Amino acid sequence: MNLDNLNDRQREAVENTDGPMLILAGAGSGKTKVLTTKIAYCLEKGLCSKYEILAITFTNKAAKEMKERVENILQEDVDSMWIGTFHAICSRILRVEIERIGFERNFTVYDRADQISLVKECLKDMGVDPKNVEIKNEINTISRLKNAGATEKNIDKEDFDISLSNFTIELFQKYEHKLKQYNSLDFDDLIVKTNLLFDENPDLKEKYSDRFKYVFVDEYQDTNDTQYKLIKNLVYKNDNICCVGDSDQSIYGWRGANIQNIQNFEKDFKNAKVILLEQNYRSTQPILDLANTVIKNNSLRKDKNLWTAKNEGDMPIYRRMYSDLDEADQVVQWIEQERYRQNPYEEMAILYRTNAQSRLFEEKLNRLGIPNRVVGGLKFYDRKEIKDCVSYLRIVENLNDNMALNRIINEPKRGIGKTTMDKLLQYSQNRGISMMEYIRDTDLPDFSNATAKKLQEFYYLIKSFPKDDLNVAELMEYILDKTGYRANLEKSTNRDDKTRLENIDEYISSLYQFVQDNPDKNLREYLETSSLMTDLDKTDDNTKGVSMMTIHAAKGLEFDVVFFTGLEEGTIPSRVDEDVEEERRLCYVAITRARKKLYITSVQSRRRFNEFQTKAESRFIEEMENKYKDESPNKEVSFRESFNTKVVDDYRTEASASITKKQNNVTKNNEKYRAGDKVSHKKFGTGVIVGIVEKDNGDELTINFDKKGLKKLNSSLAPLTRVE
């Protein structure tokens, strides 16, 4: 194998094949190239067979790219390799072994919408109105409990470091019981149940550890504790594990990622070799200098310094403006300038910390007719008609899938209402069976003859679908025809129904593409592939234009021109995130998305509801140490001045008489405070003033404390001292 296209560090990573290895790959350093070349190298050298390699990624898109790259290097297929996401790999294991822990192999994987429906069902059983419960919060708690090791049997007996009420305990137990009854798993279960499988069956743990001679893990910095345990289970007899990651890009702590997994790699795997990939092939040196300067302020990291052989490049540009309207105007002006310089719109991206920041950019771009897309929002697979189609396929595959049944039994209308379904659910639960089993096994004595007939007709309709004789695309067309679903939309005069028809046609096209790409896969395998798709995998990549997205959504992407917006205290670093180091890593990720040009903005004031809030410049700007070209106005205009001369003009059509007046300077005991001042509080520690509201009984200071987050304090009462 020719390795001449690798640099020295990349080559070292590929050629070292014995024992544990951590490849610390900086942004744009060619980590995917190294990982896929290393896999191909192991195969070409005869160190293992294809089926003895396990490669784990975080998205199906990354898994597909990895497989294609390895095949391109070897010039042969690698279908027998295990390449997939954590959830896909676990699902594959469970499809073979799950009977060991009491489930059937044809289990259904519940998505978020299914979970919400199931929790509502549990709440009704408990006599609780779902409208009075924050269901998404309860689902998040259930997820945390599962990942902490909670089960239906032990939740009321053990301490999981999570505050639990009797209500939450009962809800968790009912939720778990129903999943088992419906032969279904949620996303967390895929990994949790695989770990349980290995814990309770040491022979299976040994079987899979023996099977995989080489284990590769991508984006190791994003692993959580449950994924870490899975990895340890899979390599407990074999230490040929290669993990690729970057502690500086660990930005998912809020969803459970544990940066200590990558920090402690050398402790967890004895005699581990660590290789740094610092040569960057994406960005210019001025952009890398800026990124290096910011991230060096983090203490929880493995030290490295990105560099590139491309010495030339434009300095990043920074501009601090009066208002968020000015910011949107300026960014759009820069976009037009870059387009004039022949940079295509699709090579430009606007990055921000939160989705709420996109509105003004969208409005400005749309007003000027500049093509654009927001990465996020309602995805194709979240649309009602697509979920209906998938639910029909699910119930055909698994008659016990109550969630799918509830969704489509009256789509199109069959005269089977909510009251009927509630009764059917209650009676089936009393017998400990699914609703379809109840229809099949009883004469439906508690229903009127007319209702019983409708339910039985639906059951036999579903049973009549020839799932074993048709491929998944043909089956879907057959279902849409026999159920009258398509005809119902075709005869509608509602314009939205025409759009739904177009979406269904597109969905069927995607099914035929699946059949073409996977001629040997059946309905169950399609549903597994569909249910395991991540949000990133479902993103529509066909829309051309300026991209707008959060920094989290931009992870793994790159653009010629990047506009990094909203660098203010309370925005980035976020007002709700106490982990300043993770916020700094977000800043680093945003900077390193840019290949050629980087523009950075902040504002002195943003409108929130009916108020104008003063915004202090982000501490990350100071940490950049002037490694940018500052195009801000010559002097910082006070908020009151900018309010009178600029902001009111911009907002004159929206402003309300109840706008709260704000100012940058307030006096307390003859001491002046400004937004941006660093202060110390006896209880909360040090922080930065990010907003000031004038009040009659003492001004309200909004302070972002380093360790306690955002607090609102009265200037006349709070024990504050200035920190120079």
Secondary structure, DSSP 4 states (H G I P E B T S, - for coil): ---TTS-HHHHHHHH--SS-EEEEE-TTS-HHHHHHHHHHHHHHTTSS-GGGEEEEESSHHHHHHHHHHHHHHHTS--TTSEEEEHHHHHHHHHHHHGGGGT--TTPEEE-HHHHHHHHHHHHHHTT--GGGS-HHHHHHHHHHHHHTT--TTTTTTS--SS---HHHHHHHHHHHHHHHHTTEEEHHHHHHHHHHHHHH-HHHHHHHHHH-SEEEESSGGG--HHHHHHHHHHTSS---EEEEE-GGG---GGGT--THHHHTHHHHSTT-EEEEE-B-SSS-HHHHHHHHHHHTT-SSS-----B-S----PPPEEEEEEEHHHHHHHHHHHHHHHHHTT--GGGEEEEESSGGGHHHHHHHHHHTT--EEESSSS-GGGSHHHHHHHHHHHHHH-TT-HHHHHHHTTSS--S--HHHHHHHHHHHHHHTS-HHHHHHHS--TTS-HHHHHHHHHHHHHHHHS-TTTS-HHHHHHHHHHHTSHHHHHHT---HHHHHHHHHHHHHHHHHHHHHHH-TT--HHHHHHHHHT--HHHHS-----SEEEEEHHHHTT--EEEEEE---BTBTTTBSS---HHHHHHHHHHHHTTEEEEEEEEEEEEEEETTEEEE-PBPHHHHHTTT-SEE-S-SS---HHHHIIIIIHHHTTTT--TTPBPB-S-EEETTEEE-TT-EEEETTTEEEEEEEEE--TTSPEEEEEETTTEEEEEETTTS-EEE--
